[in-house]
């Protein structure tokens, strides 16, 4: 199986170099690496000139193709015709040495798979438990593993607003648990959503489905939109043995106000992709959770050291929610 790696980057030359060095150490090396750069300077290009990598092609995109989903669509158009599978990685990731080998093996084991995701290992501490273990309110338990649950999920449990779906699935009122709530079991799980920065797809899937350019710039929740649409036509999987680390580099991100507004408006958009005609109870739950999370973010103004960031994001969430009653995302 010939496979390519596409990395869409913006103003992150050093994290990108670290990623490519981990790619260089892979047990399966990509047949093609495309760096799709939306930067407004030449620093990334300079780093790649100073550090050569096999099979790598670099593209500095013009302004009209800047933005995560636009850059992904741009990169897909540049792929060689004989590529069968395409891996996408964020530029602030470091791979385990057998990442690609594990990922591609999943397509052999599940030939019906339209896409396969990798597993982030450095964000959550998990602990193995007995099959009959009963998790207390402050823990989340799945498939014989447990982790501490965040305060927002604990409060949602108390109010009857927790997700009614397993990790990697979106409920009819959205606000589900991501694939990050799947444990490091070494198993492969069927899901309907993948994280775009650690995902792969068959080339035919990418030909059939384009990334939505509604998600401008940073592209928050663009991966949920894409994989929810794909999963309506076939199966997606997450292989927890295909492991990597994600370091969440802060450069290139929107300010907190814009981020908060995007959380709500993009969240509404993705919810309607999953459930275009929600019932009244599902509408009520979506808005209730959205307002609850906004209130929690406002409370962080008094409970965290980053008070300005918390308040600014909460204001963005508030205005994003109010804007839905006047202009809904299309």
Rosetta blueprint (number, residue, H / E / L):
1 X L
2 X L
3 X E
4 X E
5 X E
6 X E
7 X E
8 X E
9 X E
10 X L
11 X L
12 X L
13 X H
14 X H
15 X H
16 X H
17 X H
18 X H
19 X H
20 X H
21 X H
22 X H
23 X H
24 X H
25 X L
26 X L
27 X L
28 X L
29 X L
30 X L
31 X L
32 X E
33 X E
34 X E
35 X E
36 X E
37 X E
38 X L
39 X L
40 X L
41 X L
42 X L
43 X H
44 X H
45 X H
46 X H
47 X H
48 X H
49 X H
50 X H
51 X L
52 X L
53 X L
54 X L
55 X L
56 X E
57 X E
58 X E
59 X E
60 X E
61 X L
62 X L
63 X H
64 X H
65 X H
66 X L
67 X L
68 X H
69 X H
70 X H
71 X H
72 X H
73 X H
74 X H
75 X H
76 X H
77 X H
78 X L
79 X L
80 X L
81 X L
82 X L
83 X L
84 X L
85 X E
86 X E
87 X E
88 X E
89 X E
90 X L
91 X L
92 X L
93 X E
94 X E
95 X E
96 X L
97 X L
98 X L
99 X H
100 X H
101 X H
102 X H
103 X H
104 X H
105 X H
106 X H
107 X H
108 X H
109 X H
110 X L
111 X L
112 X L
113 X E
114 X E
115 X E
116 X E
117 X E
118 X E
119 X E
120 X E
121 X L
122 X L
123 X L
124 X L
125 X L
126 X L
127 X E
128 X E
129 X L
130 X L
131 X L
132 X L
133 X L
134 X L
135 X L
136 X L
137 X L
138 X L
139 X E
140 X E
141 X E
142 X E
143 X L
144 X L
145 X E
146 X E
147 X E
148 X E
149 X L
150 X L
151 X H
152 X H
153 X H
154 X H
155 X H
156 X H
157 X H
158 X H
159 X L
160 X L
161 X L
162 X L
163 X L
164 X L
165 X L
166 X L
167 X L
168 X L
169 X L
170 X L
171 X L
172 X L
173 X L
174 X L
175 X L
176 X L
177 X L
178 X L
179 X H
180 X H
181 X H
182 X L
183 X L
184 X L
185 X L
186 X L
187 X L
188 X E
189 X E
190 X E
191 X E
192 X L
193 X L
194 X L
195 X L
196 X L
197 X L
198 X E
199 X E
200 X E
201 X E
202 X E
203 X H
204 X H
205 X H
206 X H
207 X H
208 X H
209 X L
210 X L
211 X L
212 X L
213 X L
214 X L
215 X L
216 X L
217 X L
218 X L
219 X L
220 X L
221 X L
222 X H
223 X H
224 X H
225 X H
226 X H
227 X H
228 X H
229 X H
230 X H
231 X H
232 X L
233 X L
234 X L
235 X E
236 X E
237 X E
238 X E
239 X E
240 X E
241 X E
242 X E
243 X E
244 X E
245 X E
246 X E
247 X L
248 X L
249 X L
250 X L
251 X L
252 X L
253 X L
254 X L
255 X L
256 X H
257 X H
258 X H
259 X H
260 X H
261 X H
262 X H
263 X H
264 X H
265 X H
266 X H
267 X H
268 X H
269 X H
270 X H
271 X H
272 X H
273 X H
274 X H
275 X L
276 X L
277 X L
278 X L
279 X L
280 X H
281 X H
282 X H
283 X H
284 X H
285 X H
286 X H
287 X H
288 X H
289 X H
290 X H
291 X H
292 X H
293 X H
294 X H
295 X H
296 X H
297 X H
298 X H
299 X H
300 X H
301 X H
302 X H
303 X H
304 X L
305 X L
306 X L
307 X H
308 X H
309 X H
310 X H
311 X H
312 X H
313 X H
314 X H
315 X H
316 X H
317 X H
318 X H
319 X H
320 X H
321 X H
322 X H
323 X H
324 X L
325 X L
326 X L
327 X L
328 X L
329 X L
330 X L
